[in-house]
Amino acid sequence: MPEQEIPRISMTPEEIEAANVGSATKLNGQVVLCEPDPRWAVAFETEAARMREELDSLDHRIEHVGSTSVPDLPAKPVVDMLLIVPDSSDEASYLPALEPLGYTLVIREPEWYEHRVLRKQFPDDRDHTAESVNLHVLSTGCPENERMLRFRDRLRTHDGDRTLYSDTKRALSRQDWEYIQNYADAKSEVVAGILGRAMADAD
């Protein structure tokens, strides 16, 4: 039976701090967007291959999501990845395998699909422009998995929505934000519209 949808709403500073393992990093400024770079896809493939090898004994799926997964879309130089596992709350089933690869648990959201985020910082001598990876971990059957993938695929295949999202990101990036999450939340209305069209086309 599909998991019940849990609405995603704008987070307060208290909620942002509570979700972070340790103190949340404050932005206190503008978001830096980079022009599209094909090397982001290469960085994803490299990291995904390493993860698959380490997670070989665990049923899992790895997808490239977020703006770096969409050609022709400006993005923060952060590769967003989605790791789907049987139970994202069972950190012992995947975290020990990924920590040797440089991943650290930074966000834990038990009340929002047991969402976890692991982060890896790339060294300065990297051969691509991505600065880090945000690895989102969700459980098999979680409705957020489908939404993330349909949103990505909609942007890859529909020029109008890709342009709308790009323009929204550029406009919001010029504002000052306390947390990067505030910038993400500010895109919610546009994201919901694009996602609604993607889901409608799939019906």
Secondary structure, DSSP 8 states (H G I E B T S, - for coil): ------------HHHHHHHBSS------B----B---THHHHHHHHHHHHHHHHTTTS--EEEEESGGGSTT--B-SEEEEEEEES-TT-GGGTHHHHGGGT-EEEEEETTTTTEEEEEEE--TT-SSS--EEEEEEEETT-HHHHHHHHHHHHHHH-HHHHHHHHHHHHHHHTS-BSSHHHHHHHTHHHHHHHHHHHHHHH-
